């Protein structure tokens, strides 16, 4: 504490805030770009000079040309698949090929997310074709999207939101895409969501949390203390009668503070959580800057038997290599990268491949069924407080981040609460819209920043925001998007050159009900801000450019705004869809030795950010490989038996917990305490964990010891107590021990 006190004394010399004219945002962009470029150049040069395999595998094994498994892509899913396989199969050799390198330190700072998404040095940058029904205010009507090109993939650049989607999304996967296969139901997938989690988020101390969240997993989930305006947002929701609750729990149609993948104030990417900070399996070899250009097959061109993946070809430091596989090639290159690689390798629509003179290995609808969450912007609303980087990035903020992992720098830029709605166009009838409050001020560089993130035209934004952004006016934006779009697009090759980006046409808002659903949500948001005591703020008085000739605030005006201010939220799925391109074990149909495990196999968009679902898919896919075709049911004798998820009625548990005394706290949050989860997130990865109880906030399921005991009694009667941390289970599941379990069922804590 002496050091901290000394630093705080020094900081008192500085003003509480920077003078407004200091262009902190512009400085951040220039410094960040220079730093990222320098880091990538250094990392690439080091990799080239040392032929560095960053793992503990012996050089002899790493230089082999044949491996048991080859995994392409080290992102949200690929990193999980690689580490799970390596820990479960110690005798197997696993090669993980990643087109990028290691993320920089700047990639671990949450507030940098707004600027990290489009750094050319370590991201794939794509533009869609011109969109006829959306993106009117985008450059050339083309929507911008990027994907992370580094270890951890987009989990090293994203806004870190941990949102699973609606339970009915996954039940639809089971019945509409997987032919009724029970392993793809919500109940069967929930253990895979929980498996990754060490949940220390906003609802960690509520009884419901023990059903829907995991503890002791490798990925830390927490809330954070800097969410400007969240209290007003939630109070306004209460005024309108909207429930407050856990959007990853039983009922998704709620308002809530935000849970994110964060640890000690730093970003928790899959690279950090599953590999760097939790042990490096000796049998896992990672080759950085390895861009895979083709999957190689045997038994093609008239040979007998099914085609079989036998290896891949990749380029690394301007040299081409071919490596071979004994068991399987696993594609985890993402919704854009995986279909592109399949198409280049001859797996896809035969007509399109033949038109490009690519020999057809298997005729499958690769690249079809492209889905994405089309967004629109509601607002701005000139409301304080909000984040202004020119004002709020101060020496005090830097000290708070470095010393305690709190404050503006430790938080995803401006994200301050989210909500889910059901529109009249939701079919089936459950939530189909997601809303995030983006508490960011109007500041001079905002048009440039919005252009980098959304692809919106700078000159249009400069005109629209003037003079408010010149005056550094506090504001809130609401980003509203379609959780279950009816518009479906396609991805195709632009050429046979692996360096060329594919043609991406998502057909945003082509289906008329997509526009009407967004209109419904748009009006709900305006009503929330304009007609509640807690917010009581009118929408921005200046019409959106391009919509000036319509009656302000009329339905047609709002429709125009939606078509103007719309595009991608980087949540693409479906191009290698379950049931269409891959079977229920995620194997590419008609081909041996080839699977796809990433967001591209998600057959229909979940109503939520896709990071959590992709991580779940990595866990699920790894177990399908480890346990074989019957792996999901085989887990009854394996890791998940302690939860008895195939025998417990989750709704029954929830209803019984609801009967506990003082259940009212389930639907009421003390906004002054919602940052407590950030303190809880400091307990991590064993070294800092203690057996001391973590301070609780008002999120607990009951306020008295009596009702806490009742919660434990209910859970104890509904499940079987077994030791989930046997040595064998630890080896298979690669689980980090938790101070909150220590081989004792959670209900013994009550």
CORUR-V654379 format. One line per field, one symbol per residue. psi: psi as a letter, one per 40 degrees, with the letter a starting at -180 (. if undefined). A space follows every 50 residues. Layout:
psi=???
This chain:
psi=dddddddddddediidiihdehgdddddddddddddddddddddddddde fhheieiiddddeiehidihhhhfadddddddddddddgdeihhhhhhda aiiiddeehdeeddedefhddfihhiiiihhdeafdeihffhhiiiihgi hebeeeeieehghdiidddddddddedefeheeeidddddddddddhghf adfdeidddedeiiheiehhhiaieggheddddddddddeeiihaheead hdgiiiihhigihfeihgiddddecdefihhdehhhhifhhheihiiifi feiiiiihheaihiihfeihihiiidcihhhfeiddddddddddeehahd dddddefhhhdhhifheifhiihhiihhaihghiiihhdedegidddddd dddefiaddeihhehgiiihihieehhigiheiihhhgghihideddddd dddeeihdddddddehedddeghiihihhhihdgiehhaihiidaeheeh iihhgefhedhdddddddddddddddddddfidddfhiihehihheedei hheiddddddddddgiaieffhieefiheddiaeeehhhehifhihgaed ehdihigiieddddddddddddddddeadfddddedebdeddefdeehhd ddddddddeiifededehhhdeeeedddddeehifddeiiehihhiaeei eieiddddddddddddeeihhihefiddddddefhhiheecfehideee.
